Amino acid sequence: MAANHVVVVGAGFGGVEVVHRLASAAVRITIIDRRNHHLFQPLLYQVATTSLATSEIAWPIRSLFRKSRNVTTLLGKVVGVNTGEKTVLLEDGEAIAFDTLVLATGVQHAYFGHDEWEPFAPGLKTLEDATTIRRRLLSAFEKAEREKDAARRAEFLTFVVVGAGPTGVELAGTIMELARDTLREDFRHFDTRDVRVVLIEAGPRVLPGFAADLSAYAQRALAALGVEVILGQAVSRCDAGGVAFGQQHLAARTILWAAGVAASPAATWLQAPADRVGRVLVEPTLAVPGHQDIFVIGDTAHVETGEGSLVPGIAPAAKQEGHYVAEVIKARLRGEAFARPFRYRHAGSLATIGKRAALADFGWIKITGRVAWWVWGIAHIYFLVDLRNRLTVTLSWLWIYITGRRSARLITQDEARRGGI
């Protein structure tokens, strides 16, 4: 009898966890991703802001499973699922048959019906996004150095971040430190202390997923760095000249989007019920209703906690879901019922504001300041894949912490050819 063929779509935290947990089981596994690397997405903003190199937060998928002979890695873009024939459809026309399917396809940027804003306000979900943002940031300083008109120079030195969740807060704080610390002595025709970083949030406070006192701390920490925080204002336009919000227009040449996401089209592929942002409404076993051999995990799935709130879209949650699904699959292979529903265990929430301020909420204790920054750093280093990356990232952070210098400050492609500034 042929081994059960488990197909995993997506090599993020959830998908990789499923494969790791099943690698020693009597199954045949195929993992499919449109990119050849597993990405540590929480540190993408550090690539975008010149703190880390791309190779420090990403690893080839094949290398992760090189010793697992029952795992096949395929580079390809999935465009659909035929639930009747039990096949995964690739963009090039190939169909991959499965006995069990796990979709861990993540999320993409959402511009609230204004996709035309994307060229002017890139989001941050991939390595390509990170290097694009890094190029735009550094190119803005180079343009400012050559600009003789003071008003136009001010546009180049104004950086707008839309959305004050963890990514937006972390971007805003690090951009300000990049300008005022790292680049302070690099330019001759302007003072980098003239840089404006403006963080715009439609809601009433920054970091809305955190407790109110921690949110207030984050806003004070941003203000101490010099970041301008605008709350209760939704952006109504993004273009090459800047952003509009409320009754105002802010002239800026660099806009970064951290305001919203939408799930991958997995619900459409499966013709399954979904929530308003496209996450599949899964059963307590994370299976798709009506398809017990298809699971959806990570940011693609609408999963609720025991208290009725939504499981957060963070790495630990995806890993827990991947672990759970692997256990369900192994139980079924043994012919056993697996009745225990998925239960999310929240270990805590972390965010950082620059290189010396952070906040951590573990429920039973809240930490802010430098101690929280070290907790944040240790937690992120723990989740990195291998020892070499843990060492290099640790050394990079220590160097930045002590000197303020960031080494990954290379403009690697002509921005003008990409429609940028």
Beta strands, then each sheet from edge to edge (+ up, - down):
strand 1: 4-9
strand 2: 27-33
strand 3: 37-39
strand 4: 58-60
strand 5: 71-75
strand 6: 78-82
strand 7: 87-90
strand 8: 95-97
strand 9: 100-103
strand 10: 107-109
strand 11: 158-162
strand 12: 196-201
strand 13: 228-231
strand 14: 235-239
strand 15: 242-245
strand 16: 248-251
strand 17: 254-257
strand 18: 261-263
strand 19: 280-281
strand 20: 287-288
strand 21: 291-296
strand 22: 301-302
strand 23: 349-353
strand 24: 357-361
strand 25: 366-368
sheet 1: 5+ 2+ 1+ 9+ 21+ 20-
sheet 2: 3+ 4-
sheet 3: 6+ 7- 8+
sheet 4: 10+ 18-
sheet 5: 13+ 12+ 11+ 17+
sheet 6: 14+ 15- 16+
sheet 7: 19+ 22+
sheet 8: 23+ 24- 25+
end
